Amino acid sequence: MMRKTIIFSSFILVVFLLFIPTKEKLLEVFNVTDSPEVIAKGTYGQTLTIDVSFGDQELEQWVKTLSPPYPLLLLDKDWINRSPTILQLIKEKRVPTGLLGKESTYYESNLMALEEEIAIYEKHFGVKPLWFRTKDQLFPSDMRQHLWQEQINMLGSSKVWTNDKLPILVKGDIITAPMHQKERISFKKIDELRAKYEFSTLEKTIFGYEIKDKKFP
């Protein structure tokens, strides 16, 4: 009887170990491509991303009303530093986030600026960003190599929303809505778009299934 118990326990342990994701498999998820390339379109669904460099009370109220599936919020480092209350709300609701940079020319011969932005994000979220996007969605070659080494994916989009007219989306679209001081899409219009389309997480749009976005040491 004891022998059967030991064999059964060993079998359960083997099965359990088979389903523990290895570090290598996790890295394959975070290095979405085989080389430093920009992700701009998926295959299986649509994802809404919002570039955030401006917003206070109105944005806070909107985040409070958000329900899954959440959009991906790309957050500017200056906004992160000056918005602790909204940031805490985002973390409590587990809204997915990434890092929004400045125009690509800002980083020419100055990758230390990128390092500073990554460090600010990591300070507030406890991990490096999984996704990074420059404001103009351009990624110089030296930046691509640097982000690749940092295991941070570069994110573009297939559509950029620039006016109040609701865009027409197709399967695989990654759409960007700006939330800047001088360029903004109203929350009303964003909610209308979310009601019109069945949005998915970015991972589901790319891979066709949900994955956990937590990095392990």
N, C-alpha and C positions, 0 to 999 in steps of 0.2 A: 504493500500500500504506500509506504514511504517512498519507494522507488518511483511509483507512478506519479506521486505528488511532485517529486523533484523534476521529473521529465516534463510534466505539464507546466511547472513554474518556469523552467528553462525555455520552453516553447513560447510562453507569453513574453518573456524578456526579449527573445530574438525578434518577435513580431513588433514589439514596442520600439526596439532600436532601429528597425527598418524604416519606421515612419518619423524618426527624428531627422529634420533637415540638416545636412552637413553645411559647414561654413562655405565650402566650394559651391554648393548648389545655391546658397543664398547670394553669393557674389554674382552668379550668373543672372539672377533676377535684377540686381542693382546695376550691373553692366549690361544694359538691355541689348546693346549691339556688340558685335565682335571687334569693333574698332571705334575710335572717337567720332561718332556720327550724331547728328541732331535728330531727335524724334519729333516729327511734325504731323504724323497721321497714323491712326490705328487701322484695325481691320474689322472689329466685331461690334462696335457701338459708337456712341458719341460722348465726348467729355467736354464739360464747361470748365474753363480756367479763367481766373480773374487776376489781373495785374494790379496790385494794391500799393500805391504810394501816398494816398490821401484818403481821409475819412476818419470821423470821430463818432459822435453820438448817433448819427443816422446809420452808419455802418454797424455800430454796436447793436442797435435795435434790430437790424436786418439779420445779423448773425444769430441773435436770440431766437428768431423765428425759423431759422433754417432747419430742414429735416433731410435725412438721407434720401437718395445718394447726394452727398455734399459736392459742391464744386471744389476744384483745387485752387487754393489761394496762393499766388506767388507774391511774397511780401518783401518790400523794399527795406533795406537795413535801417534807414533813418526813421521810417514808419514804425519798425519794430521797437526802436529805442524810445519813441515818444508815445507808445500806445500800450502800456502794460495791462490796463483793464481789459481791453478787447482781446489782447493776446492771451490772457488767462482764460477768457471765455472760449476762445478758439481751441485751446488745449483741453478744457473741460469737456467740450462737445466732440473732441477728437476729429475736428475738421482737418482734412489733409492740407499740408502747406509745402511750399518750396521757397526758394530764394529768388527774388527779382533784382537783377543788377541794373546798371545804368546803360547808356548807349555804348555800343561795342568799342567805339573810338576812345572812350574814357580809359580803357585798360591797355592801350598801346604802350608798350615798354613799361607797364606799371601793373604787373600781376600781384604786387603786394596789396593793392586796393581790393582785389578779389579775395585774397586771403583774409583781409580785415572783415569783409562782409560775411564770409563763411564763418569766421570766429564769432561774430555777433549773433548769427543765427544759432550756432552751436551753444553759445552761452545761455540763450533763452529757451531753447528746446531740448538741450541735453545731447543732441546728436547733430551730425552734419546734415545739411539738406540732401534729400534724395534727388531733387530736381532743381535745376538752375536755368534761368532764362535772362538774357539781356533785354533791355527795353525795346531795342530794334530787331531782336531775334536774329542777330548776326553773331557768329562765333569765330573769331580769328584762330588760326591754326595753333598758336602757342597756348591760347586759352583752352582749346579742345584737349590738348595733351595734358595740361595741368588738371583739368576737371576729371579726365579719365584716370589719372593717378590718384585723385582724391575719391574715386568711386562715386562721383556725382554725375547724374545723367543730364544731358543738355536737352531742353524742351523748347520746340518751336510751336507752331500751330498751322493748321491748314486754312483757317479763316480768322481774320481779325475784324471784330465788330466795331464799326466806326460811326454809325448813326442810329436813329431811333427805329428804323425799319427792322423788323424781325428777319434775321438771315434764314436762308433755306439750307438745311443740313442734310448730309448723306452719311451712310454708314462709314465709320472710321474717322469722321471729322473730330478734330481737336480745335475748339473755338476759343478765342481770347476776347474777353471784355475788359476794356481799360477802366481803371478807377484812379485817375490822376486829378490833380487840381484843375487843369485846363482841358482835360479830355476824359469824359466820363460817360458811361451808360447808366441810366437811371435804374434804381432797384426795381421799380415798377416794371420796366421792360425786361430786366433780367428774370423776374418772377414769371412774366408772360412766356418767355422762352422756355423756362424750366417746366412750365405747365404744358407747353406744346410738344416737347420732346421728352422721351424717356432717356435721361442721361445715365451714364455708367461711370464708375471710377476709372481713372486713367489706366490702371493695371488691367481692368477688364476689357477696356477698349483696345489695348495693345495685345494682350495675351488671350483674351476670351474667357478668363476666369479670375476670381478674386485671389489676391495674395496679401500677406501681411507686409506692412511697409516699415517694420522695425529692423534696425541694424543690430547685429550681435557682434561683440568683440571677437 
